[in-house]
């Protein structure tokens, strides 16, 4: 895929998705960090439902530590893997206080040193909370990048590096959310909605679905 086609793809996606942002609800970088940790193998909807009850009670490292692990579990028990997530979040809060005065760090290495925070989560925080043009590759973005030919790669890291290399500079900040929302609602896994897709004529997927009916 050439640079001109990539630019046209991002232009179309930006026109179709005028407000590309996370669907997780948060008010501070710390709330976003907790929400993203909770979202692993869970839907944003389920996370938002849990944090709507958790954050009014505890939305700082100190407040969550005061709940203790068993108290935190009560708020997040409707989310998958809640036991391990509760343990990670408690330790994460301890480290934020010990190492960062309770503040979410703006550094990738410092973020990835926190329990429950991998490269993808760190990229989400850097991009969404701190406005850095990081691209977090989840299953949706991995699928869209490979299926369309936009940034093919055999691994998540390979796709991330390809997107960093080939995404036009003016779209770097929003690329993560443009691609994830496109993958979540249009370029879905089992039967992509090719007849409704704003980039169908630019996409290099050989098995496009036909219009219904």
KOLMARVEX-643045 format. One line per field, with one value per atom (N, C-alpha, C): residue number from 1; x, y, z. Coordinates in pm, whole numbers, plus 50000, padded with zeros to 5 digits. Example, Ala and Ser with C-alpha at 12.3 -4.5 7.8 and 13.67 -1.06 7.14 Angstrom:
romi = (1, 1, 1, 2, 2, 2)
u = (51319, 51230, 51320, 51285, 51367, 51290)
v = (49431, 49550, 49670, 49775, 49894, 50003)
w = (50780, 50780, 50780, 50708, 50714, 50787)
! end
This chain:
romi = (1, 1, 1, 2, 2, 2, 3, 3, 3, 4, 4, 4, 5, 5, 5, 6, 6, 6, 7, 7, 7, 8, 8, 8, 9, 9, 9, 10, 10, 10, 11, 11, 11, 12, 12, 12, 13, 13, 13, 14, 14, 14, 15, 15, 15, 16, 16, 16, 17, 17, 17, 18, 18, 18, 19, 19, 19, 20, 20, 20, 21, 21, 21, 22, 22, 22, 23, 23, 23, 24, 24, 24, 25, 25, 25, 26, 26, 26, 27, 27, 27, 28, 28, 28, 29, 29, 29, 30, 30, 30, 31, 31, 31, 32, 32, 32, 33, 33, 33, 34, 34, 34, 35, 35, 35, 36, 36, 36, 37, 37, 37, 38, 38, 38, 39, 39, 39, 40, 40, 40, 41, 41, 41, 42, 42, 42, 43, 43, 43, 44, 44, 44, 45, 45, 45, 46, 46, 46, 47, 47, 47, 48, 48, 48, 49, 49, 49, 50, 50, 50, 51, 51, 51, 52, 52, 52, 53, 53, 53, 54, 54, 54, 55, 55, 55, 56, 56, 56, 57, 57, 57, 58, 58, 58, 59, 59, 59, 60, 60, 60, 61, 61, 61, 62, 62, 62, 63, 63, 63, 64, 64, 64, 65, 65, 65, 66, 66, 66, 67, 67, 67, 68, 68, 68, 69, 69, 69, 70, 70, 70, 71, 71, 71, 72, 72, 72, 73, 73, 73, 74, 74, 74, 75, 75, 75, 76, 76, 76, 77, 77, 77, 78, 78, 78, 79, 79, 79, 80, 80, 80, 81, 81, 81, 82, 82, 82, 83, 83, 83, 84, 84, 84, 85, 85, 85, 86, 86, 86, 87, 87, 87, 88, 88, 88, 89, 89, 89, 90, 90, 90, 91, 91, 91, 92, 92, 92, 93, 93, 93, 94, 94, 94, 95, 95, 95, 96, 96, 96, 97, 97, 97, 98, 98, 98, 99, 99, 99, 100, 100, 100, 101, 101, 101, 102, 102, 102, 103, 103, 103, 104, 104, 104, 105, 105, 105, 106, 106, 106, 107, 107, 107, 108, 108, 108, 109, 109, 109, 110, 110, 110, 111, 111, 111, 112, 112, 112, 113, 113, 113, 114, 114, 114, 115, 115, 115, 116, 116, 116, 117, 117, 117, 118, 118, 118, 119, 119, 119, 120, 120, 120, 121, 121, 121, 122, 122, 122, 123, 123, 123, 124, 124, 124, 125, 125, 125, 126, 126, 126, 127, 127, 127, 128, 128, 128, 129, 129, 129, 130, 130, 130, 131, 131, 131, 132, 132, 132, 133, 133, 133, 134, 134, 134, 135, 135, 135, 136, 136, 136, 137, 137, 137, 138, 138, 138, 139, 139, 139, 140, 140, 140, 141, 141, 141, 142, 142, 142, 143, 143, 143, 144, 144, 144, 145, 145, 145, 146, 146, 146, 147, 147, 147, 148, 148, 148, 149, 149, 149, 150, 150, 150, 151, 151, 151, 152, 152, 152, 153, 153, 153, 154, 154, 154, 155, 155, 155, 156, 156, 156, 157, 157, 157, 158, 158, 158, 159, 159, 159, 160, 160, 160, 161, 161, 161, 162, 162, 162, 163, 163, 163, 164, 164, 164, 165, 165, 165, 166, 166, 166, 167, 167, 167, 168, 168, 168, 169, 169, 169, 170, 170, 170, 171, 171, 171, 172, 172, 172, 173, 173, 173, 174, 174, 174, 175, 175, 175, 176, 176, 176, 177, 177, 177, 178, 178, 178, 179, 179, 179, 180, 180, 180, 181, 181, 181, 182, 182, 182, 183, 183, 183, 184, 184, 184, 185, 185, 185, 186, 186, 186, 187, 187, 187, 188, 188, 188, 189, 189, 189, 190, 190, 190, 191, 191, 191, 192, 192, 192, 193, 193, 193, 194, 194, 194, 195, 195, 195, 196, 196, 196, 197, 197, 197, 198, 198, 198, 199, 199, 199, 200, 200, 200, 201, 201, 201, 202, 202, 202, 203, 203, 203, 204, 204, 204, 205, 205, 205, 206, 206, 206, 207, 207, 207, 208, 208, 208, 209, 209, 209, 210, 210, 210, 211, 211, 211, 212, 212, 212, 213, 213, 213)
u = (50085, 50000, 50089, 50058, 50141, 50096, 50180, 50155, 50028, 50000, 49880, 49754, 49751, 49633, 49616, 49727, 49719, 49662, 49709, 49658, 49508, 49464, 49322, 49239, 49294, 49224, 49202, 49306, 49293, 49203, 49208, 49119, 48974, 48945, 48807, 48763, 48851, 48815, 48792, 48875, 48859, 48728, 48686, 48557, 48440, 48456, 48349, 48340, 48452, 48458, 48511, 48425, 48472, 48523, 48485, 48530, 48595, 48714, 48780, 48838, 48777, 48825, 48785, 48837, 48805, 48659, 48603, 48468, 48468, 48586, 48596, 48568, 48496, 48464, 48565, 48622, 48724, 48731, 48788, 48802, 48945, 49032, 49172, 49260, 49390, 49480, 49476, 49462, 49456, 49329, 49216, 49093, 49106, 49168, 49187, 49277, 49383, 49474, 49400, 49320, 49245, 49146, 49078, 48979, 49045, 49162, 49229, 49279, 49331, 49374, 49253, 49140, 49020, 48966, 48998, 48938, 49002, 49112, 49177, 49079, 49054, 48961, 48822, 48782, 48649, 48601, 48471, 48416, 48423, 48432, 48430, 48300, 48191, 48061, 48063, 48121, 48125, 48217, 48325, 48416, 48348, 48282, 48213, 48107, 48039, 47936, 47998, 48114, 48181, 48243, 48310, 48377, 48278, 48156, 48054, 48022, 48043, 48021, 48151, 48264, 48392, 48445, 48450, 48518, 48457, 48325, 48273, 48319, 48358, 48402, 48555, 48622, 48768, 48825, 48886, 48945, 49087, 49154, 49294, 49364, 49496, 49566, 49540, 49540, 49519, 49380, 49280, 49142, 49121, 49182, 49168, 49242, 49358, 49429, 49347, 49272, 49189, 49077, 49037, 48935, 48989, 49122, 49189, 49141, 49212, 49184, 49042, 48998, 48864, 48755, 48777, 48679, 48673, 48791, 48796, 48726, 48744, 48681, 48530, 48470, 48325, 48277, 48359, 48322, 48346, 48442, 48480, 48449, 48371, 48348, 48265, 48203, 48129, 48219, 48347, 48442, 48527, 48556, 48639, 48775, 48824, 48956, 48966, 48854, 48853, 48945, 48969, 49057, 49201, 49252, 49389, 49399, 49295, 49296, 49295, 49219, 49217, 49355, 49421, 49555, 49654, 49647, 49737, 49712, 49586, 49554, 49601, 49586, 49634, 49785, 49857, 50003, 50040, 49967, 49989, 49977, 49875, 49853, 49966, 50012, 50125, 50249, 50275, 50393, 50380, 50259, 50239, 50274, 50238, 50267, 50416, 50473, 50614, 50709, 50678, 50772, 50735, 50606, 50563, 50474, 50480, 50401, 50252, 50206, 50064, 50019, 50113, 50078, 50108, 50029, 50053, 50172, 50276, 50394, 50364, 50439, 50424, 50531, 50594, 50706, 50667, 50694, 50654, 50715, 50846, 50911, 50853, 50827, 50770, 50629, 50553, 50417, 50423, 50510, 50517, 50572, 50634, 50683, 50571, 50452, 50339, 50266, 50219, 50146, 50021, 50000, 49881, 49893, 50010, 50031, 50134, 50090, 50181, 50200, 50261, 50290, 50163, 50060, 49935, 49871, 49861, 49802, 49884, 50016, 50102, 50078, 50064, 50039, 49906, 49804, 49674, 49685, 49754, 49769, 49848, 49958, 50041, 49961, 49881, 49804, 49686, 49603, 49474, 49483, 49566, 49577, 49676, 49783, 49892, 49917, 49834, 49842, 49966, 50027, 50143, 50095, 50156, 50108, 50145, 50117, 50144, 50026, 50054, 49949, 49945, 49838, 49820, 49747, 49810, 49752, 49678, 49545, 49464, 49418, 49325, 49280, 49210, 49135, 49066, 49167, 49263, 49361, 49449, 49486, 49566, 49490, 49361, 49279, 49267, 49233, 49214, 49343, 49454, 49582, 49621, 49597, 49632, 49529, 49403, 49298, 49298, 49313, 49308, 49437, 49548, 49678, 49744, 49681, 49732, 49869, 49884, 50011, 50020, 50043, 50046, 50164, 50141, 50246, 50202, 50296, 50261, 50245, 50296, 50285, 50229, 50181, 50127, 50235, 50356, 50464, 50498, 50496, 50525, 50421, 50295, 50189, 50206, 50236, 50258, 50370, 50481, 50595, 50559, 50482, 50441, 50349, 50258, 50168, 50246, 50342, 50424, 50500, 50545, 50625, 50539, 50419, 50342, 50224, 50185, 50071, 50114, 50041, 50074, 50077, 50170, 50194, 50067, 49982, 49864, 49759, 49775, 49679, 49735, 49862, 49926, 49855, 49810, 49746, 49614, 49538, 49404, 49402, 49513, 49514, 49462, 49505, 49464, 49312, 49247, 49102, 49027, 49079, 49015, 49009, 49121, 49128, 49051, 49056, 48985, 48834, 48785, 48641, 48595, 48678, 48645, 48637, 48731, 48731, 48619, 48581, 48476, 48337, 48313, 48177, 48158, 48263, 48249, 48330, 48460, 48547, 48553, 48435, 48424, 48482, 48507, 48586, 48520, 48399, 48343, 48285, 48214, 48152, 48161, 48272, 48287, 48178, 48140, 48031, 48088, 48137, 48206, 48116, 47987, 47896, 47873, 47903, 47885, 48019, 48127, 48260, 48304, 48352, 48394, 48525, 48598, 48726, 48724, 48607, 48598, 48674, 48670, 48738, 48890, 48936, 49079, 49138, 49053, 49094, 49139, 49245, 49300, 49259, 49155, 49105, 49041, 49086, 49035, 48898, 48852, 48727, 48619, 48601, 48500, 48361, 48278, 48143, 48053, 47952, 47859, 47753, 47687, 47577, 47466, 47400, 47290, 47177, 47113, 47000, 47045)
v = (49881, 50000, 50124, 50220, 50339, 50448, 50550, 50656, 50734, 50755, 50829, 50757, 50626, 50549, 50549, 50537, 50542, 50677, 50783, 50915, 50925, 50877, 50882, 50798, 50685, 50603, 50681, 50743, 50819, 50941, 51003, 51116, 51071, 50958, 50905, 50866, 50799, 50757, 50879, 50982, 51103, 51173, 51169, 51229, 51148, 51016, 50928, 50924, 50950, 50944, 51079, 51180, 51316, 51335, 51245, 51257, 51126, 51098, 50972, 50976, 50903, 50900, 50770, 50742, 50619, 50617, 50498, 50483, 50451, 50442, 50429, 50564, 50564, 50689, 50714, 50834, 50869, 51020, 51066, 51209, 51253, 51159, 51189, 51081, 51108, 51003, 50877, 50893, 50775, 50695, 50760, 50688, 50614, 50679, 50612, 50490, 50503, 50391, 50272, 50297, 50189, 50128, 50212, 50163, 50077, 50118, 50041, 49907, 49907, 49781, 49687, 49741, 49659, 49610, 49681, 49649, 49530, 49480, 49364, 49246, 49192, 49080, 49111, 49235, 49277, 49389, 49410, 49516, 49651, 49757, 49891, 49914, 49859, 49876, 49817, 49698, 49636, 49712, 49767, 49846, 49975, 50042, 50167, 50145, 50031, 50000, 49985, 49921, 49901, 50029, 50104, 50226, 50337, 50329, 50427, 50417, 50299, 50280, 50296, 50255, 50260, 50402, 50477, 50606, 50710, 50715, 50811, 50781, 50655, 50614, 50618, 50576, 50567, 50594, 50710, 50742, 50800, 50762, 50796, 50670, 50662, 50545, 50525, 50633, 50622, 50568, 50616, 50573, 50427, 50383, 50243, 50152, 50196, 50118, 50106, 50209, 50206, 50101, 50071, 49967, 49829, 49814, 49685, 49596, 49489, 49404, 49348, 49305, 49245, 49348, 49471, 49576, 49614, 49620, 49652, 49544, 49420, 49309, 49326, 49378, 49394, 49489, 49587, 49683, 49630, 49539, 49496, 49349, 49285, 49141, 49102, 49199, 49169, 49169, 49201, 49207, 49081, 49032, 48913, 48929, 48819, 48816, 48915, 48939, 49045, 49016, 48889, 48859, 48904, 48865, 48904, 49055, 49113, 49257, 49335, 49287, 49354, 49350, 49235, 49222, 49315, 49319, 49406, 49554, 49593, 49734, 49778, 49693, 49727, 49750, 49659, 49674, 49795, 49818, 49934, 50063, 50071, 50191, 50210, 50100, 50109, 50165, 50117, 50163, 50308, 50349, 50489, 50581, 50542, 50623, 50617, 50496, 50478, 50547, 50536, 50580, 50712, 50747, 50861, 50960, 50956, 51048, 51042, 50926, 50906, 50950, 50999, 51047, 50941, 50942, 50850, 50902, 50819, 50866, 50885, 50976, 51004, 50932, 50834, 50763, 50617, 50566, 50431, 50326, 50336, 50236, 50236, 50354, 50363, 50305, 50328, 50272, 50120, 50068, 49923, 49851, 49925, 49864, 49842, 49894, 49880, 49748, 49679, 49553, 49573, 49481, 49487, 49583, 49646, 49743, 49690, 49656, 49615, 49728, 49697, 49799, 49863, 49780, 49834, 49932, 49894, 49984, 50111, 50098, 50216, 50311, 50256, 50340, 50412, 50343, 50407, 50526, 50509, 50617, 50733, 50702, 50808, 50886, 50815, 50880, 50958, 50891, 50947, 51042, 51010, 51096, 51210, 51183, 51280, 51335, 51297, 51357, 51322, 51208, 51164, 51077, 51087, 51013, 50865, 50798, 50655, 50578, 50461, 50379, 50246, 50223, 50097, 49998, 49887, 49789, 49681, 49684, 49579, 49485, 49394, 49297, 49365, 49472, 49543, 49607, 49677, 49746, 49646, 49538, 49434, 49378, 49355, 49302, 49403, 49527, 49629, 49655, 49666, 49695, 49586, 49460, 49348, 49327, 49335, 49308, 49410, 49536, 49641, 49654, 49605, 49626, 49754, 49824, 49953, 49940, 49840, 49820, 49673, 49585, 49442, 49404, 49304, 49254, 49128, 49039, 48910, 48920, 49026, 49044, 49182, 49198, 49327, 49435, 49402, 49500, 49538, 49439, 49468, 49562, 49542, 49630, 49770, 49777, 49907, 49984, 49916, 49982, 50025, 49942, 49977, 50098, 50104, 50220, 50346, 50333, 50449, 50501, 50410, 50447, 50508, 50452, 50486, 50581, 50605, 50694, 50839, 50913, 51054, 51131, 51222, 51291, 51353, 51413, 51482, 51387, 51256, 51159, 51072, 51095, 51009, 51012, 51130, 51140, 51063, 51068, 51006, 50868, 50821, 50693, 50578, 50573, 50465, 50455, 50566, 50563, 50552, 50610, 50594, 50448, 50377, 50238, 50145, 50172, 50084, 50097, 50218, 50237, 50182, 50197, 50138, 49986, 49928, 49783, 49734, 49815, 49773, 49775, 49870, 49888, 49862, 49865, 49844, 49724, 49729, 49620, 49511, 49457, 49360, 49225, 49140, 49021, 48921, 48878, 48764, 48803, 48914, 48956, 49108, 49157, 49303, 49366, 49488, 49558, 49637, 49563, 49627, 49721, 49689, 49774, 49909, 49918, 50042, 50110, 50054, 50099, 50221, 50325, 50446, 50430, 50320, 50300, 50174, 50122, 49994, 49994, 50106, 50111, 50126, 50160, 50174, 50051, 49975, 49857, 49746, 49674, 49568, 49428, 49420, 49291, 49217, 49095, 49027, 48963, 48947, 48876, 48968, 49082, 49178, 49115, 49152, 49099, 49181, 49115, 49183, 49256, 49350, 49421, 49324, 49339, 49247, 49255, 49139, 49134, 49119)
w = (50000, 50000, 50000, 49913, 49905, 50002, 50015, 50112, 50081, 49954, 49915, 49958, 49939, 49978, 50130, 50202, 50349, 50396, 50337, 50374, 50347, 50234, 50200, 50296, 50341, 50439, 50569, 50618, 50744, 50725, 50610, 50584, 50588, 50530, 50528, 50670, 50742, 50879, 50968, 50953, 51033, 51002, 50875, 50838, 50892, 50895, 50942, 51094, 51162, 51309, 51358, 51366, 51397, 51540, 51631, 51770, 51815, 51763, 51798, 51938, 52029, 52166, 52231, 52347, 52418, 52462, 52470, 52521, 52671, 52729, 52874, 52938, 53048, 53117, 53228, 53225, 53324, 53337, 53447, 53468, 53492, 53528, 53558, 53496, 53480, 53431, 53517, 53648, 53734, 53707, 53693, 53662, 53529, 53430, 53301, 53317, 53394, 53415, 53476, 53578, 53641, 53542, 53467, 53370, 53263, 53215, 53110, 53165, 53286, 53349, 53362, 53401, 53416, 53282, 53173, 53044, 52973, 53026, 52964, 52962, 52844, 52825, 52884, 52874, 52920, 52828, 52826, 52741, 52812, 52733, 52792, 52869, 52817, 52882, 53023, 53038, 53171, 53265, 53212, 53294, 53339, 53247, 53282, 53389, 53381, 53480, 53619, 53625, 53753, 53806, 53719, 53767, 53802, 53748, 53786, 53935, 53992, 54136, 54215, 54151, 54222, 54236, 54126, 54129, 54223, 54241, 54340, 54482, 54506, 54639, 54650, 54542, 54545, 54407, 54389, 54259, 54272, 54381, 54402, 54453, 54438, 54492, 54641, 54716, 54861, 54893, 54821, 54847, 54810, 54701, 54663, 54761, 54808, 54909, 55037, 55069, 55190, 55177, 55056, 55036, 55067, 55049, 55056, 54940, 54920, 54805, 54806, 54924, 54932, 54905, 54950, 54924, 54777, 54713, 54570, 54489, 54527, 54454, 54447, 54551, 54552, 54443, 54408, 54305, 54163, 54148, 54014, 53987, 54073, 54060, 53938, 53871, 53749, 53625, 53644, 53533, 53531, 53412, 53400, 53465, 53523, 53588, 53703, 53772, 53874, 53991, 54023, 54136, 54108, 53992, 53959, 53934, 53878, 53854, 53985, 54083, 54213, 54277, 54269, 54326, 54256, 54123, 54048, 54079, 54090, 54113, 54252, 54350, 54484, 54482, 54419, 54412, 54326, 54218, 54132, 54213, 54296, 54378, 54478, 54536, 54629, 54560, 54437, 54364, 54318, 54281, 54243, 54359, 54479, 54597, 54630, 54625, 54661, 54563, 54434, 54332, 54264, 54265, 54183, 54258, 54390, 54473, 54440, 54402, 54374, 54237, 54153, 54021, 53914, 53808, 53697, 53617, 53598, 53525, 53376, 53315, 53171, 53090, 53148, 53086, 53062, 52942, 52906, 52999, 53024, 53108, 53249, 53303, 53437, 53440, 53336, 53328, 53320, 53234, 53215, 53337, 53428, 53551, 53653, 53623, 53715, 53688, 53792, 53774, 53689, 53596, 53511, 53394, 53380, 53272, 53174, 53054, 52948, 52849, 52737, 52637, 52583, 52558, 52503, 52601, 52728, 52828, 52842, 52843, 52854, 52737, 52617, 52500, 52508, 52559, 52576, 52670, 52782, 52879, 52819, 52754, 52693, 52589, 52510, 52405, 52461, 52540, 52578, 52697, 52794, 52912, 52891, 52813, 52805, 52664, 52568, 52436, 52356, 52386, 52308, 52192, 52075, 51958, 51958, 52069, 52078, 52018, 51963, 51903, 51974, 52047, 52120, 52030, 52000, 51909, 51987, 51979, 52039, 51928, 51959, 51859, 51742, 51769, 51661, 51565, 51619, 51536, 51461, 51528, 51463, 51341, 51360, 51250, 51136, 51168, 51065, 50988, 51060, 50995, 50897, 50935, 50848, 50738, 50772, 50675, 50562, 50595, 50493, 50413, 50472, 50411, 50456, 50550, 50597, 50663, 50750, 50821, 50862, 50767, 50798, 50886, 50969, 51056, 51124, 51155, 51216, 51368, 51427, 51571, 51602, 51724, 51768, 51757, 51799, 51794, 51650, 51560, 51420, 51360, 51396, 51347, 51407, 51536, 51600, 51530, 51503, 51439, 51296, 51225, 51090, 51090, 51186, 51196, 51232, 51322, 51358, 51236, 51152, 51035, 50924, 50904, 50785, 50807, 50932, 50957, 50933, 50850, 50829, 50961, 50973, 51099, 51159, 51074, 51127, 51183, 51156, 51208, 51319, 51357, 51455, 51590, 51633, 51764, 51768, 51662, 51661, 51599, 51543, 51471, 51556, 51681, 51770, 51779, 51808, 51827, 51694, 51588, 51457, 51418, 51436, 51393, 51486, 51617, 51709, 51692, 51672, 51654, 51520, 51417, 51288, 51299, 51373, 51391, 51480, 51575, 51670, 51607, 51516, 51465, 51316, 51237, 51093, 51044, 51066, 51020, 51127, 51159, 51268, 51227, 51326, 51301, 51206, 51237, 51164, 51029, 51024, 50898, 50887, 50833, 50824, 50740, 50779, 50710, 50592, 50493, 50380, 50302, 50292, 50214, 50281, 50413, 50488, 50518, 50467, 50505, 50424, 50490, 50418, 50342, 50369, 50299, 50214, 50181, 50110, 49978, 49908, 49777, 49791, 49909, 49934, 50002, 50066, 50142, 50048, 50085, 50001, 50047, 50132, 50178, 50061, 50030, 49911, 49929, 50052, 50078, 50131, 50066, 50111, 50106, 50204, 50208, 50115, 50060, 49970, 50049, 49984, 50049, 50082, 50200, 50236, 50136, 50115, 50023, 49883)
! end
